Amino acid sequence: MRQNGALSYLEPLETRTRGVAVLDALADMIERAGLGIGDRLPPEVSLAATLGVGRSTIREALNRWEGLGIIKRRRGDGTYLSARVQTSRGLVPTMVRLEGEALLRLLEVRRALENDVVRKAALHATPAQRAEISRLCHALIVEVDARRPWRKADAAFHGAIYDASGNPMFGQILLRLDQALERSGESPFGRDEFGLDSFPRHRHLADAIVAADPERACAAINSILDIVEDEIKAIITDGMK
């Protein structure tokens, strides 16, 4: 079977390395064995024995891939590839590229949801909600311009838009999507510098919602997402910033 033959492409790691070294070895195995989407990986116990690491180390590595949408576990059946895995040949580490590709897949989902959210917010927000969205946008831009941590202010701004849409499920779904995609501690996608170029467009989004203009609101959110998408592509193509 292909999954068992794939083990021949693994070699024991020199040390009991956790994390990136294990994932790099698995990515190399998948590519060299020609495994593709829908193919089953060798059992965890076989991977651990071949690499010379503990089974918990393999499970931790695969948990990370599952969080990125790269694999899917089927209870009692095994672990299957659900996304293409290819090792990096340039300056970008394999895991950075895989994280970036997972973020691009997430952006496709976010774009569909966010367009509906901002359209509904522009149409249905109350005067008080429009004022709060404008205030929170100003507070966010102040934090960004001052180079202070901005994630709490960003969450408050977008949360106010989700509330104004009239459907609280939007915010819950988008939050869970973002939380499901695990980023490594060294990931360039988790740094405060990531996505900074998109923040001036947040003012356009707030102004469109305040003006009750759904078309302008959709154009603004798409512009924000386009900037983030271009930055992700630049990182995984040109190297870590």
N, C-alpha and C positions, 0 to 999 in steps of 0.2 A: 504494500500500500504506500501511496505517496507520503503520507504523514510519517511513517516509520523510516522511509528512505531519507526524509529530510534530516533526521538525526545525524546522518553521516557528515553533514555540513557544519556541525558544532564541534568545538574543541573545549576541553576543560579550561575555565578561567584560572589565571595564575594565582589570584587571591580570591577570597570570598567576597567579591565585589557586589555591592547592591546597586539597584537603580539603573543608571544609564548604561553601564558596561553590559549588563544582562540584556537590556532592550536592544542595544546595538548588535549583540550576538544573535538575538532572535530575528532581527530585521535582516541580517546578512544570511541567516539560514533560509528564511522565507524566499528571499530573492534568488539565491543560488539553487534552491530546490524547485523553483518555478511555481510556488504556491500562489494561488490567486483568490479572488473573492469567492466565498462559498466553500473553499477547501478547509479541511479540518487540520488543526495543529496536533503534533504529538502530545500524549498525555503529560500532565505536569510532572509526574514522578519520573518519566523518561527524560524530560528536559532538564530537570534538576540533577539527575544522575550524570547525564552527559556533560553538563557544564561544571559539575563539581560544586554545586551550591545547594543550599537547603531548599526544600519544597516551598517554605514560606517566602523565600526570596523570589522564586518564580511566580508564586501567587500574587505577591505585591506588584511585580512588574506587569503581569497580565491585568491586574486590577486597574493599573494606570492606563493601559491600552484600552480597556473596556470603557473607562471614563472618557476617552478620546473618540469612541465610536469605531475603533479599529478592529476589535474582535467582538464576537457575541457568544455568550455561554449558553448552552442548552443543557438543562439539568438532566443528568444521566446519559448524555450523548457525547459531550465534549465541547471543545472550543473551536469556533469557526472564524475565519477572516471575513470581515464585513466592509473592509476598505483596502485599497491598494497599499502595499508596503514596499518601498524601494529605498535602498540605502543612499545616502548622499555621496556625491563624488567630488564636491567642491569644498568651500570653506564652511558651509552651514552644517552643524551637527545633525545627524539623522533625526534625533528626537525634536529638535527645534523645527525642522521641516514638517515632521508628522503633526506636531502641535499646530503649526500654521495651517496645514491642510484641514485639520479638524475644525479650526476656527472659521475657515472659509465655508465649510459645510454648515456650521452653525449660523453664519451670516445669511445664508440662503433662507433658513427658517425664520430668522429674526426679521428679515426684510419683509416677508409676507405678513407676519404678525404686526410689526411696527407700523406698516402702512395703514392697516385697518385701525390700529390704536389711535394714531394721530388724526386720522380722518374723523373718527367718532368724537375725539376730544374737541376738535375744531368746531364740530357741529353742535355738540351737546353740553359743553362746559358751561357752568354757571358764571355770572360775573365775578363772584368771589373766587372760583377756581381759576379763572383766567388771570386774575390779579396775583394769585399765589404762584402760578406757573411763571409769570414774569418776574416776581420777586426772587424765586428760587433760582431762576436762570441767572439773574444778576449776581446772586450769592455764589453760584458755581463759577462764573467767569472771574470774579474777584479772587477766589481761591486758586484758580488755574494761573492767572496772571501773576499772583504773588509766589508761585512755585511752591505752594503748600499742598499737603495731601488733599486730593479732590474727590476721592471715591464716595465718601459719605454725602457730599453735596450733590454729586452726580446722581446717586441713587434717589435722593430726595426730589430732585427735579423730574426725573423720569417717573418716579412713583406718583407725583402729582398729575402727570399726564395720564398714567394708567387709571387713576381714580376718576379723572375727568371724562374718560371714555365711557363710563357707566357700567363697565364690566370688569369686576375685580379679578376675574380669572386670567385676564391678559397679563397682569403684573406677576401673578403667581407662576404662570407658565414660563414667562421670560426669565424670571429669577431662577427657576429650577433648571432651565436650559443652561444658563451661564454657570451655575454651581456644579452641574454634572460634568462640565468639561474641565478636567483637572489640569492645572499648569504647574510645571516644576518650579522650584524655588529660584533656579537660575534662568528661567524662561524670560526672553525679551518681551513677551506678551503680557507679563505680569508687572512690568515696571511702570512707574508713574509717567514716564516719558511717552509710553505707547499711547497713540491716539490723540496726542495733544493738538495736532493740526485740525482736528474735527471740531474743536470747541467753539471757535467763532461762529460756526454754522448753527450752534445750539440757540444763539440769539435769534437767527432767522426762524427757527422752529417755534420758539416761544412767541415771537411777534405774529406768526401766521395763525397760531391757535387763538391768541388774543383778538386777532382781527376776524375770527370765525371764517377763515379761508382754508378749506380742506385741501384744495389743490396745491396751494403754496406750502402747506404743512407736509404733504407727501413729498413734494420736491425737496424740502429741507431735510427730512429724515433720510431720503435716498442719497442726498449729497453727503450727509454725515457718514452713512454706511459705505459709500463709494470711497471716501477718504481712508477709512479704516481698512477696507479691502485692499486698496492700493498699497498701504503700508505693510500689511501682512505679506502680500506678494513680493514686495521689495526685500523684506527681511529674509524670506525663504529662498529668494533667488540670488540676492547680492551678498548676503551675510548678515551676521548679527550686528545691530547698531549699538 
